Each structure stands twice: as structure tokens, then as C-alpha cells.
Amino acid sequence: MGHQHSHSHSHSHQSSTENIGVAFLLNTFFTIAEFIGGFYTNSMAIMSDAVHDLGDSVSLGMAWYFQKIAKKKATKTYSYGFQRFSLLGALMNTTILFIGSILVIIKSIPRIITPEISDAKGMMWFAFLGIIINGAAVLKLRKGTSINEKVVALHLFEDVLGWIAILVASIVMQFYEVPILDPILSI
């Protein structure tokens, strides 16, 4: 019976590691696309999200690494094992999100004071892509068993909500001239 529990526990950690790895790869790919799209559409909201997602990619990479370390068995030095590294990954992910949010606010204020026209149709297409990619990562992680997976899933769900807001604003900006919506959304 103990062997069966050990197998299940090991499988759970393997699944956690793979789930975070998939989220990391999706987020890194999308971050590169966002920098290109933010430049192309002259959208501060998309550029801010690209910077935010760059931080996410770094924190997801760390979460993935720490989740792998958390699978190691106990040693004399680490008698509890390495599971606390999963918690460390979650803590680092949260810290990076907080610092990234402050940086986005600082960079967005000048665009609120002097708004610029953005390509609303391009923003709309990037919003659809953002919802799909971040939504896929959330679905992959939502059934996670580790605290690390749960924090990453919540973080990516917040990204989905942000892309829904960009989608709505981009549709409004296609019909009305309200360029201030873009920098407001970046905050």
C-alpha cells in the first residue's frame, strides 16, 4: 500500500512540473508576440502587458525549476525534503508580480497625461490571442495539487481578465475616439 501511495505522490509532482512547464513555454512565446504587437499597435496596454508577462516568464521559469527541485527525496541536510522549494517558487512569483505592477503604473502615467492613438483593431486581435493562450495555461494548471501551481493559475487567470478588459476597450475604441482607455488599461 505504501508503494502505491509513493507512486501516486510522484505522479502528482511530475504532473505539477509538466503543467508549470507548459505554462512557462506558452507565456514566453506570447511575451515575444506581445512586444511585437505592442509596438505594431502603438498600445501602451499591450506593451505594459508584455513587460508584465516578461516578469511572469521569469517567475514561471523559477516556479518550474523549484517544482522540479521539490520532487527530490529527503537528505541529511534537508530532512523534510525539498518540498519547501515549491513554496519558495510561489513566493518569488508573487513578489515579481507586485514589483512588475508598480513599474507598469510608473510607465503608464505619462500616457494618461498625453494619450496617443492606438490601433484598436490590432489590439482586439491580440486580446483574442491573449485570452486563448492565457486561458489554455489556466486550464492546464487549475487542477494542480501544489501551492505553486495554484498561485501560477490564479496569476494567469488575472491575465485572462486583463485581456478581456483590453478586448472590450479595443472594441469601444473602434467606434469612439477615446485613446485614454489604452494607458488606463495598462495600469
GUMISE-811476 format. One record per residue (C-alpha): residue number from 1; residue in one letter; y, z, x. Coordinates in steps of 0.001 Angstrom, whole numbers, plus 524288, in hexadecimal, padded with zeros to 5 digits. Layout:
GUMISE-811476
NUM,a,Y,Z,X
...
end
This chain:
GUMISE-811476
1,m,80000,80000,80000
2,g,8095A,80333,80B3B
3,h,806DB,7F5C0,81119
4,q,80A98,7EF25,8046E
5,h,8175F,7F6E6,803B7
6,s,81A89,7F337,811B4
7,h,8184B,7E4CD,80EB8
8,s,82119,7E560,802D4
9,h,82BB2,7EC78,80A88
10,s,82AFB,7E272,81570
11,h,82BB0,7D73B,80BA9
12,s,837B4,7DD5C,80573
13,h,83E95,7DDF3,812A6
14,q,83A9E,7CFE9,815A7
15,s,8401D,7CB7C,808A5
16,s,84CB8,7D32C,80B15
17,t,84E72,7CCC2,8184F
18,e,84BE6,7BF22,812F3
19,n,8551A,7C133,80759
20,i,8603F,7C586,81014
21,g,85D4E,7BA41,8195F
22,v,85E71,7B05A,80E51
23,a,86B43,7B68A,809D8
24,f,8705A,7B604,817E9
25,l,86D15,7A790,8197B
26,l,872CC,7A3D0,80C30
27,n,87F38,7AB84,80ED1
28,t,8811F,7A610,81C91
29,f,87F69,79804,817DA
30,f,888DC,79A44,80CB0
31,t,892F5,7A0DD,81582
32,i,893DD,79489,81DCD
33,a,89556,78C4E,81178
34,e,8A000,79573,80C88
35,f,8A847,79423,818C7
36,i,8A7A6,78553,8175C
37,g,8AA0C,785E9,808B0
38,g,8B51C,78FCE,809C8
39,f,8BC0D,7870C,8136D
40,y,8B983,77ADF,80B34
41,t,8BE5A,7810F,7FE80
42,n,8C993,788DB,804CC
43,s,8C41A,7949D,7FDA4
44,m,8C746,7A226,802C8
45,a,8BD0F,7A7B1,7F971
46,i,8B252,79F55,7FF7A
47,m,8B701,7A1CB,80D75
48,s,8B7AE,7B060,80AC0
49,d,8AA03,7AFE8,8053C
50,a,8A592,7A869,8114B
51,v,8AAE0,7B34C,819F5
52,h,8A4B3,7BD42,810ED
53,d,897C4,7B5FD,8115F
54,l,8986B,7B4FD,82028
55,g,898AD,7C3D0,82037
56,d,88D93,7C38F,8165A
57,s,885B5,7BAAD,81F4C
58,v,8877A,7C3F7,82AAD
59,s,883E8,7CFB0,8225D
60,l,8784D,7C88F,81C39
61,g,8739B,7C4CE,829C8
62,m,87459,7D31A,82DC0
63,a,86DB4,7D74B,82117
64,w,862CE,7CD83,823C2
65,y,8614F,7D285,831B8
66,f,86180,7E0D1,82D9A
67,q,857C4,7DE2F,822AF
68,k,84E7E,7D871,82CE7
69,i,8503C,7E482,8357C
70,a,84DD4,7ED5E,829B9
71,k,83FCD,7E821,828F6
72,k,83C07,7EE0E,83622
73,k,832B4,7F9AD,83619
74,a,8369E,80755,83A58
75,t,836FD,80A6C,848EB
76,k,838B8,81717,85085
77,t,8475D,814A1,85138
78,y,8488B,81014,84313
79,s,83EC7,81911,83C51
80,y,843C3,81513,82ED2
81,g,84269,806C6,83277
82,f,84CFB,7FC90,83229
83,q,84FCA,7FC53,82383
84,r,85D4F,8024C,82578
85,f,86173,7F550,82B9E
86,s,860D8,7EF43,81E05
87,l,86AEC,7F956,819AD
88,l,87327,7F65D,825C7
89,g,8732B,7E7F3,82201
90,a,877D1,7EB80,8144D
91,l,8829F,7F413,819E8
92,m,88735,7E955,82330
93,n,88719,7DF50,8182F
94,t,88FBA,7E82B,80FDC
95,t,8991C,7EAAA,81B32
96,i,89ABA,7DC29,81E25
97,l,89D70,7D960,80FBF
98,f,8A812,7E3CF,80F8A
99,i,8AEC9,7DF07,81C07
100,g,8ADB1,7D0C3,817CC
101,s,8B407,7D3E3,80ACB
102,i,8BFC0,7DA1A,81188
103,l,8C161,7CE23,81A5A
104,v,8C0DC,7C4DA,80EB0
105,i,8CB93,7CC96,807C0
106,i,8D459,7CC24,813CB
107,k,8D2A8,7BD58,81548
108,s,8D493,7BA68,806C7
109,i,8E18E,7C12E,8045A
110,p,8E9F0,7B667,80ACB
111,r,8E376,7AC32,801E7
112,i,8E6CF,7B459,7F5EE
113,i,8F50A,7B47E,7FA2D
114,t,8F4F6,7A5CF,7FCFD
115,p,8E9B3,79F75,7F55B
116,e,8E4EA,791EB,7F930
117,i,8DE28,787BA,7F0B6
118,s,8CF5E,787B8,7F1FF
119,d,8C575,77D4C,7EE45
120,a,8C0D2,783B8,7E1B5
121,k,8B5F1,779D8,7DF4A
122,g,8B088,77C04,7ED0A
123,m,8B164,78AAC,7EAEC
124,m,8A9AA,78918,7DE54
125,w,89E8E,78203,7E547
126,f,89E23,78C42,7F00C
127,a,89DE4,796D5,7E5AA
128,f,891E2,790A1,7DF77
129,l,88B70,79003,7ECD3
130,g,88F38,79E25,7EFAF
131,i,88975,7A2E1,7E2EB
132,i,87CBD,79B8A,7E559
133,i,87AD8,79FA4,7F394
134,n,87EF7,7ADD2,7F228
135,g,877AC,7AEB1,7E53E
136,a,86B2E,7A9D1,7EBCD
137,a,86C9E,7B433,7F659
138,v,86ED0,7BEE4,7EC24
139,l,862A6,7BA94,7E4B1
140,k,85ADA,7BAF0,7F156
141,l,85F60,7C8C5,7F498
142,r,860B7,7CF41,7E745
143,k,852AD,7D40A,7E6EC
144,g,853CA,7D99A,7F4A1
145,t,84E05,7E6B7,7F7DD
146,s,85671,7EAE9,80369
147,i,86418,7F09B,8025F
148,n,86853,7E5CD,80B8F
149,e,863E5,7DB3B,801FE
150,k,86A71,7E22F,7F6A4
151,v,8778E,7E321,7FDC5
152,v,876CA,7D4DA,801FE
153,a,87348,7D093,7F40B
154,l,87EE8,7D810,7EE5D
155,h,887C7,7D244,7F8BB
156,l,8835B,7C46D,7F5B6
157,f,88494,7C6FC,7E711
158,e,892D3,7CA86,7E99D
159,d,89419,7BD48,7F055
160,v,88E92,7B688,7E42D
161,l,898CF,7BD56,7DBC8
162,g,8A36D,7B8E4,7E537
163,w,89EC7,7AACD,7E429
164,i,89EE2,7ABBD,7D555
165,a,8AD2A,7B004,7D63E
166,i,8B02C,7A484,7DF5A
167,l,8A95A,79B5D,7D5CC
168,v,8B18D,7A021,7CA5A
169,a,8BE43,79F8D,7D23A
170,s,8BB31,791EB,7D75E
171,i,8B915,78D06,7C98C
172,v,8C5F2,7932F,7C51F
173,m,8CD12,78D4E,7D0E3
174,q,8C836,77FC4,7CD19
175,f,8CFEA,780C0,7C06A
176,y,8DB6A,78973,7C411
177,e,8E3B7,78A4A,7D05B
178,v,8E12B,79859,7D47E
179,p,8DE8A,7979A,7E333
180,i,8E054,7A654,7E493
181,l,8D2BF,7A82A,7DEA0
182,d,8CC8A,7A3B9,7EB66
183,p,8D23D,7AE60,7F44A
184,i,8D0BE,7B89B,7E98D
185,l,8C246,7B54F,7E902
186,s,8C12C,7B65F,7F7B7
187,i,8C47A,7C4AE,7F65C
end
